[in-house]
């Protein structure tokens, strides 16, 4: 039997989609042009949202993107409050999603270790 989704999970997914849309269409900051929102974790009272992101540039230093997101946090929070019609717009806390970088690193290591496949096998 599948576990039911919590409301925080559903709202978190809505916030992730809306933030992605806002970053793509509304934000003009060049630091945020390659930012990808990967996940949003909300507290059960929906007051705080941890927003995980990565940058499409592939670098490991995301300080510029983090500063850009922190600068745009008020704008993003205001738009979320209006578009999602929540009683309280959650406070946004941005964190770099390290899982993407780790998975790319592991894939590179596996590629080095695995012997090349011969055609016809």
NORKA-V376870 format. One record per residue. RES is the residue in one letter. PSI is psi as a letter, one per 30 degrees, with the letter a starting at -180 (none if undefined). Layout:
res:RES psi:PSI
res:RES psi:PSI
This chain:
res:X psi:k
res:X psi:k
res:X psi:k
res:X psi:k
res:X psi:k
res:X psi:l
res:X psi:e
res:X psi:e
res:X psi:e
res:X psi:e
res:X psi:e
res:X psi:e
res:X psi:e
res:X psi:e
res:X psi:e
res:X psi:e
res:X psi:e
res:X psi:e
res:X psi:e
res:X psi:e
res:X psi:e
res:X psi:e
res:X psi:e
res:X psi:e
res:X psi:f
res:X psi:e
res:X psi:k
res:X psi:g
res:X psi:k
res:X psi:f
res:X psi:f
res:X psi:g
res:X psi:f
res:X psi:g
res:X psi:k
res:X psi:k
res:X psi:j
res:X psi:e
res:X psi:l
res:X psi:k
res:X psi:k
res:X psi:k
res:X psi:l
res:X psi:f
res:X psi:g
res:X psi:g
res:X psi:f
res:X psi:k
res:X psi:k
res:X psi:j
res:X psi:j
res:X psi:k
res:X psi:l
res:X psi:l
res:X psi:k
res:X psi:f
res:X psi:f
res:X psi:g
res:X psi:l
res:X psi:f
res:X psi:j
res:X psi:g
res:X psi:e
res:X psi:e
res:X psi:e
res:X psi:e
res:X psi:e
res:X psi:e
res:X psi:e
res:X psi:e
res:X psi:e
res:X psi:g
res:X psi:e
res:X psi:e
res:X psi:e
res:X psi:e
res:X psi:e
res:X psi:e
res:X psi:e
res:X psi:e
res:X psi:e
res:X psi:e
res:X psi:e
res:X psi:f
res:X psi:h
res:X psi:l
res:X psi:e
res:X psi:k
res:X psi:k
res:X psi:k
res:X psi:k
res:X psi:k
res:X psi:k
res:X psi:k
res:X psi:k
res:X psi:k
res:X psi:j
res:X psi:f
res:X psi:e
res:X psi:e
res:X psi:e
res:X psi:e
res:X psi:e
res:X psi:e
res:X psi:e
res:X psi:e
res:X psi:e
res:X psi:e
res:X psi:e
res:X psi:e
res:X psi:e
res:X psi:e
res:X psi:e
res:X psi:k
res:X psi:k
res:X psi:k
res:X psi:k
res:X psi:k
res:X psi:k
res:X psi:g
res:X psi:none
